[in-house]
Every structure is written in structure tokens, then in C-alpha cells.
Amino acid sequence: MPGNWREEPFTAVTAPAAPAPRDEAAKETTPRFEVRPPVRSMKELIVPDAVRSRIDLALRQLDHHKVLYQEWNLQKIDPHRKGTALNLYGPSGTGKSLAAEAIAHHRGRPLIDVDYAEIESKYVGDTPKNIIACFEAARREGAVLVFNEADSILGSRLSNVTQSADHSVNVSRAVMLSQLDRFSGLVIFTTNFPRNYDAAFVRRILAHVRFDLPDAATRRRLWQTLTPPELPGAALLDFDALAERSTGLAGGDMVNAIMAAAATAVGRPEADRVVRTPDLLTEIDAVRQARSEVGKQPRPMREVSADHLDALPVPVTSDAGEAG
């Protein structure tokens, strides 16, 4: 044995520790889907006659479901539909969310608003669970289920699955399809980008209602309705001039213009705190400038019909405008 040899203390070699399981406390809890009563009614929805006609048709399908499916035996040609899904699509600010709430009010039902951020999860498997949870909440409460920005939820399934995230997307889409088939209540989808829908979802939606920018008559009604009578100077506003200048704007844009004009007026000396037509005209121009310079403009809605909406159960209006 070498003279410089010495015994080293034994040290056990252990295998690398396995990744710790996801801490229960750190798990994403299933989101709570809040039920709320609808406060907006159909009389508050200001849309052109063509859009109102499509909404009324959808409401008749809901209100007379028993007659249509049982007495008139339409279940013979549509035997698997348990509930009803409506799709409200069109540019931002044109009244889709208000219409969804008004439909729930018309039906005498509470509603549950669902945004994709509430159900999407970074953990594999949680997003499908969240989708199921929101449908279960709607069943339990007898609520209308409203999916906002529905193109994020109803997007096309991936045909070339290369990673687990792709598989997770397809699983979530499959779960959504399954829940729609099983749900016996009313689901309303709203979107600014209907071209992103998977064709399988399009077939399951009973009625599609297109919301476009308001026409001149609707713009005038919107200006009158959106301007509170308590606003100083409201009675003296030139609504014809406002309607003419605001071509291409949505109801949401008009709200922003009114808020900005009111802020201008409140900054004046107290004796001169009045909103005038020129104040609103200035803000209309500012809103239009922002729309042209900020953000990405959506495709014109007339391009929608080609590949996804060519076989809709209820024909889509071709040139109707809307707002609200």
C-alpha cells in the first residue's frame, strides 16, 4: 500500500432528485365563472333594420323551439341538436356584446361572460377542464353562456401536430365541440374575426348575425341615444352634422368622442361648461385619425363568405349595417 495512501470517508451517491410535483398551492385553480343579471335590453340595441331582422329571426328560433322541433318535427332533420348557439360577428364597437346581453335579458336568463384568458392555461390539460367548468356553471345556474373573442376559442384545429402544445390546442377544440353538443342551453359567441373559426364550429352554430358599421340613420339615432340629457348643451347639438361627419365610426367610437368632448367642456370656466357640436366634430376627427394610424385594421366583412360561411344554417346578411 503506498505510503501516502489514506482512507477517504464514504459518501453515498444519490440519483438526481425528480422534479417536484406541481405544488398544490401553486396550482392554477379552476376559474370562477361569475353569473350576473343582464341589465341591457333589446330596446337599447340600436341597429339598422336589416340587422334587427336577423336578430329577431334568431330570437324566434329560440322562443318557438318546442313548436319548431317537436310539433313541426324539425328534429327529424336536426336530431342531435340539444341547445342553441348563436354567432355575432363584425367590427369592434358595433354592439355585439350589448346584443348578447340583450338576448339574455329577452330570454329572462342570467349570463356568464367568458374571455379566453379565463380558460386558457399554461398547464397541459387545464384548459379543457376550464372549458368544461364554464359549461357546468351555465347548466347549474341556467345561464346564457357568452364567449367573447370567440375566434380564440373556436379557431381551426392543427393538422400538423409537432409538439405537445399543438396537441393541447386540438384537445381543447375537441372538448369545446363535445360540450357544445351536450349543452342544452344557449351559447352566444362574439368575434371581430369570424374567418378564424374552424368549420366544425360553424356547422354547429344555428344562426350567424353580421354586425357592420352603422349607416347614416343609425348613426343619428346613436348620437341621440348616447348623449345623456344631463350633459350641458345636449339639447342644442346638431345630430345631423354629427351623423354626417362620423361615417365609418362605430357606436364605441362615438362613446369615446362624447367622453373627450365632455372633458374639453369641463375644463372651461364654469359659466362656459357646455358641450358644443364643434367639440364633438373635433373629437370625431381625432377618433378617425387614431383608427387609421393605430392598430391593425380588420378585413372588410364582405370577404368573410368565401370558405367558412358558405353553408350556414341561417343566411348571413350581405350588406346590413349596425351599431349600438
JONORMO-V55155 format. One record per helix or strand of 3 or more residues. SS is the DSSP state (H for helix, E for strand). FROM is the first residue (numbers start at 1). TO is the last residue. If there is no record, write none. Layout:
ss->SS from->FROM to->TO
ss->SS from->FROM to->TO
This chain:
ss->H from->24 to->26
ss->H from->42 to->44
ss->H from->49 to->63
ss->H from->65 to->71
ss->H from->74 to->76
ss->E from->84 to->90
ss->H from->96 to->107
ss->E from->111 to->114
ss->H from->116 to->119
ss->H from->126 to->141
ss->E from->144 to->147
ss->H from->150 to->152
ss->H from->164 to->182
ss->E from->186 to->191
ss->H from->194 to->196
ss->H from->199 to->204
ss->E from->207 to->211
ss->H from->216 to->226
ss->H from->234 to->236
ss->H from->239 to->245
ss->H from->251 to->266
ss->H from->270 to->272
ss->H from->277 to->293
ss->H from->301 to->303
